[in-house]
Amino acid sequence: MKDFWQKLIEEQWKLCFLAPMDWYGDSAYRQVMKKVAPHIMCVTEFYSADWLVYSKTLADSVLQHDKIEEPLIVQIFWKEPENFAKAAKIIERYNIAWIDVNMWCPAKKVVKSWHWSGLMINEETAYRVVEELNKATKLPISVKTRLGFDWDDNLIRFAKWLENAWASLLTVHWRTAKQAYTWFANFEPIYELKKHIKIPLICNGDVKNYEDGMNKVKGLDGFMIWRATFWNPWVFLSDTHPSTTLLKEMEKWKFIDWQYFPTLWEILDIMYFHAQKLSQTKWERKGSLEIRKHLVCYLKNFPWVKVFRKKLVSVENLVDVENVINEIRNEYKDYLWVITTKIDIDI
Ligand SMILES: Cc1cc2nc3c(=O)[nH]c(=O)nc-3n(C[C@H](O)[C@H](O)[C@H](O)COP(=O)(O)O)c2cc1C
């Protein structure tokens, strides 16, 4: 039987993914994203396969999730193929859609020991990782990787190794490991790769929003976004996406050209939802410390955020979050239902 996402591709849909993000892409963040854009698929932060196998508590704390996050993709990393297989058996218990292997991260220390993007220059181990995972589980196995390690001259060969090991899908970020976040986007090598492999191919890197993704995706099968979602979970909405038709009818006025602009009310609402979910999924104190960085970011386009910054970055619990949000609501009550582009931001 075909997986739901293979059917989507056959029906010419482009797959939209929230990219994996260490320290950010936790259950609360994913719930925010799916509440706003139900048509996307989320990938978890990376977890060490080794740690999943040996820790008594990690699997429960990071793999348990809310129904709204599904279909959920779990990303793992490690180097010994055997531990990947053991981790897959654990992941299977948590209603996960598929497993993604991190062959992306460029951190020097770990790359040296052949983890992460280091696997790009250790093709045989990369092959065995995917092969062992496929032997251990029926869940589809995908890989997130880059154009190359030093250069982009090995991408097609590497992708073929993965395809031969029965990887089900491949995501390629358009930079090499050495390029970190520098250079100008060049998707050409990814378009070229598409001609050489049969498995679905997703692109990643500097995609700004849904429309930008659709322009860049061309003959590929989808795109993945991270940084542009930070403070703006509405980036995946567009009046050109069929699933937003209903939304479009009800809230047409919030689309300018094709892009959705939330009202200040919606932003404040999602800030509280995010804080609530962080408190529920971690303990309240930890959740409150973690929400601080998000609260300021949600409002970063309003110059008046500086007035509230101190309060936003020192919330201690959910009541504090509610209080500061109510204060903002009160202060800007005349602007709550105006979409953000129309608010004179100097008010
Ligand atoms: C703080 C941070 C954490 C990240 N964590 C992961 C991760 O856990 N796994 C992974 O494959 N990529 C990770 N990435 C890379 C992103 O998934 C993505 O490939 C990259 O940011 C480029 O996409 P963007 O231009 O849309 O941000 C991380 C990036 C950043 C900045």
The ligand as a MOL file (V3000), in Angstrom:
LIG
                    3D

  0  0  0     0  0            999 V3000
M  V30 BEGIN CTAB
M  V30 COUNTS 31 33 0 0 0
M  V30 BEGIN ATOM
M  V30 1 C 19.1770 26.6290 15.3380 0
M  V30 2 C 19.1260 25.6240 14.2190 0
M  V30 3 C 18.8610 24.3040 14.5250 0
M  V30 4 C 18.8250 23.3490 13.5020 0
M  V30 5 N 18.5980 22.0380 13.8220 0
M  V30 6 C 18.5890 21.1050 12.8400 0
M  V30 7 C 18.3550 19.7290 13.1360 0
M  V30 8 O 18.1240 19.3360 14.2930 0
M  V30 9 N 18.3790 18.8590 12.0930 0
M  V30 10 C 18.6080 19.2420 10.7950 0
M  V30 11 O 18.6190 18.4110 9.8930 0
M  V30 12 N 18.7760 20.5350 10.4970 0
M  V30 13 C 18.7740 21.4610 11.4770 0
M  V30 14 N 18.9300 22.7750 11.1510 0
M  V30 15 C 18.9420 23.1810 9.7320 0
M  V30 16 C 17.5280 23.5350 9.2500 0
M  V30 17 O 16.6760 22.4060 9.3090 0
M  V30 18 C 17.5410 24.0350 7.7950 0
M  V30 19 O 18.0950 23.0380 6.9780 0
M  V30 20 C 18.3650 25.3030 7.6410 0
M  V30 21 O 18.0780 26.2590 8.6420 0
M  V30 22 C 18.1170 25.9280 6.2650 0
M  V30 23 O 16.7540 26.1810 6.0550 0
M  V30 24 P 16.1440 27.6870 6.1950 0
M  V30 25 O 16.9410 28.5340 5.2540 0
M  V30 26 O 14.6900 27.5530 5.8140 0
M  V30 27 O 16.3540 28.1040 7.6270 0
M  V30 28 C 19.0140 23.7350 12.1570 0
M  V30 29 C 19.2690 25.0700 11.8620 0
M  V30 30 C 19.3610 26.0130 12.8710 0
M  V30 31 C 19.6680 27.4440 12.5220 0
M  V30 END ATOM
M  V30 BEGIN BOND
M  V30 1 1 1 2
M  V30 2 1 2 3
M  V30 3 2 2 30
M  V30 4 2 3 4
M  V30 5 1 4 5
M  V30 6 1 4 28
M  V30 7 2 5 6
M  V30 8 1 6 7
M  V30 9 1 6 13
M  V30 10 2 7 8
M  V30 11 1 7 9
M  V30 12 1 9 10
M  V30 13 2 10 11
M  V30 14 1 10 12
M  V30 15 2 12 13
M  V30 16 1 13 14
M  V30 17 1 14 15
M  V30 18 1 14 28
M  V30 19 1 15 16
M  V30 20 1 16 17
M  V30 21 1 16 18
M  V30 22 1 18 19
M  V30 23 1 18 20
M  V30 24 1 20 21
M  V30 25 1 20 22
M  V30 26 1 22 23
M  V30 27 1 23 24
M  V30 28 2 24 25
M  V30 29 1 24 26
M  V30 30 1 24 27
M  V30 31 2 28 29
M  V30 32 1 29 30
M  V30 33 1 30 31
M  V30 END BOND
M  V30 END CTAB
M  END
